């Protein structure tokens, strides 16, 4: 059995978006953890994408590419899971319904030490259904927000600047229906990318 030490300190960042039942979403503080594996093989989480979440990954990567933002296959491959859960693994704050987590593990053997990295996106089943009302378009906005955190290693837009990467998402915002392409254009624009701080 592998000996694993977990410290809630550095190197794994959790981005979470909290969805209140009254039409808004707010973010909670990052979760930080470091996992050391002492010289034994790291077993990555199984690769799993739940329906209907799985279709959003290639759609996001394609939309980014069309707008000049290249997401390497290696980065997309680090996203091991996009899954529905009944309870989020780490983000237990009230109102949180979706989270992107980035994990860094050091694996050592006699010859070398190497970093193993992976990411997960978890979406609370019931709460996301309440937020989206079963609407794929509204769910897409939520998942694109988490994918942006994970795949681009970015935070949020400054407070008061509207967009998919705003610190709060407004459930009643009509632009997800009337101007989705415009929202995505903004999200991947150099202007917005410059406004959004790197996560690390």
N, C-alpha and C positions, 0 to 999 in steps of 0.2 A: 504494500500500500504506500502510495507516495506521501512523503512528509511535506506538507504545505503550510507556510506561515502567512497569515493575512494581517496586514496593518492598514488601518484606515488613515492613511497619510497622503501619498502622492501617486502619480502616474496613471490612475484610471479616473477618467472624468465622466460624470453622469450629467447629461443635460436633460432636464425634465420640464415639461410644460403642464401646467395645472389647469384643468378645465372646471370652472365653477358651473353649477347647474343653472345660473341665471345669465348666460350668454357671453361670458368672458373667460379668458384663459390667462393665467399668469405663471411666470416661471419661478422656480424655487432654487435655492443655492445648489452649487455643484456638489456632488458626492465624490470624495477622493479616497482611493485605496491603492495599495501596492501589494502584489502577490509574489512571493518568492517561491520558486521550486528548486529544491536543493539537489541538483544533479540527476533528476529522474525525468523521464519523458513526460512532456505536457500533453494532456488529452484535451484538445479543443472541444468546445460544445458542438454537438451535432449540428450540421447545416440544416436549417428548417425555416421555411417561409410559409406562413399560413395564408390561406385564401381569405379575403380578397387582397391581402396586403402585398403578396408577392409581385403583382403586376406593377406596383408603384416604383420598384427599384429600376427596372430597365427604362421605364418612362422618364424617371428623374435623370438618369444618366444620359439618355437621348436628348432630353430638353436642354440639359447643360451643354452638351456638345454642339447643338444647333446654335447656341449663343456664345460659342467660343471658349467655354469652360470645360477643359478636358479632365475627366475623372479616370485615372488609370485602372485597368482591370484588377491590379493587385490591391488597390484600395477598396474597390467594390467587393472583391473576394473576402476581404477582412470582415465584412458584415455577415456574421455566421447565422444570425437569426433575426427574423421579423415575425413576431408571434403575438397572438392574443393570450393574455393571462388573466387569472382572477385576482391576482395580487402581484404588484410590481416587486421585483427582487430587492431593490434598495430604496427606491423613492416612495416612502410611506406617508409623506405629508398629505393632509386632507386636500382633496380636489385634484391631485395629480392623476392624469389618465394615460399619459404616454411618456416614454423616456428612452433616450439614446445613451448607452453606456459604452465607454472605450476602456479596454483592459490591456495592461502591459504586464507581462510575466517574464522573469528572467529564468532561463533554463541553463544549467551548468552541467558539463561533463568534465572529464579529466583534461581535455585539450582546450576547451573554450567555453565562453559564456555568451549566450545569444539572447536577443529579445524576441519574444513571441507576442504578437498583438492580435486582438480581435475586437469586434464590436457587436452589440446587440441592440435591437429596438423592441421594446415591449409596449403593448397597447392593452389597456384594461378593456375587457370584452363588454361588460354591461355599460360602463361609463362612456366608452367611445360610441356605443350605440345610442345612448341618450344624447350625446353631443351632436352626432351627425344625423340622427333621426333616420338612420339606414341609408343616407344619401352618400353615394360614392364620391361626389364632388367635394362635399364637406370633409369627408374622411381623407381624401387626397391632399387637401390643404394641411391637415394635421400631420400626415405621414411625410409630406415634402418638407415640412418644418424640421422634423426629426432627422430626415435623411441629410438635409443641409448641415445640421450640427455634426453628424457622424462623418459624412464623406468629405466635407470641406474643412472640418475642424474649426468651425467658426461659432461665434456666440450670437448675440441678438443685435438688431438695429437699435440705434439710440432711441430713448423714450420720446414718443411723439412723432416718430417717422413711421408712416404706414407701410405695410407690406407683410408678406408671408413670414418673414423673420422678425417681425415686431415682437417685443416682449409679451404682448397680449394679443390674442386672436379674438376677433369679434364675430360671434356666431351669426349675427344679423347682417354682416357685411355683404352687400349684393355683388361685389366685384368677382367673387369666386364663380359666379354664374354669368355675369355680363362681360367680364374682362379678364378671364383667366390667363390668356396669353400675355396680356399686359403686366399682370402680377409676376409671371414667371420671367418676362423680359427684365423687369425691375430687379428681381431677386438675383439674377445672374449678371446684371450690368456692372461695369467697373465702378460706377459711382456707389452703388450699394455695397459691393464687395469691399470697397475702401472704407465705408462707414462702419462695417461690422468687424469688431475686433477678433483677432485669432483667439482660439480657445486656450492655447498654451503660450 
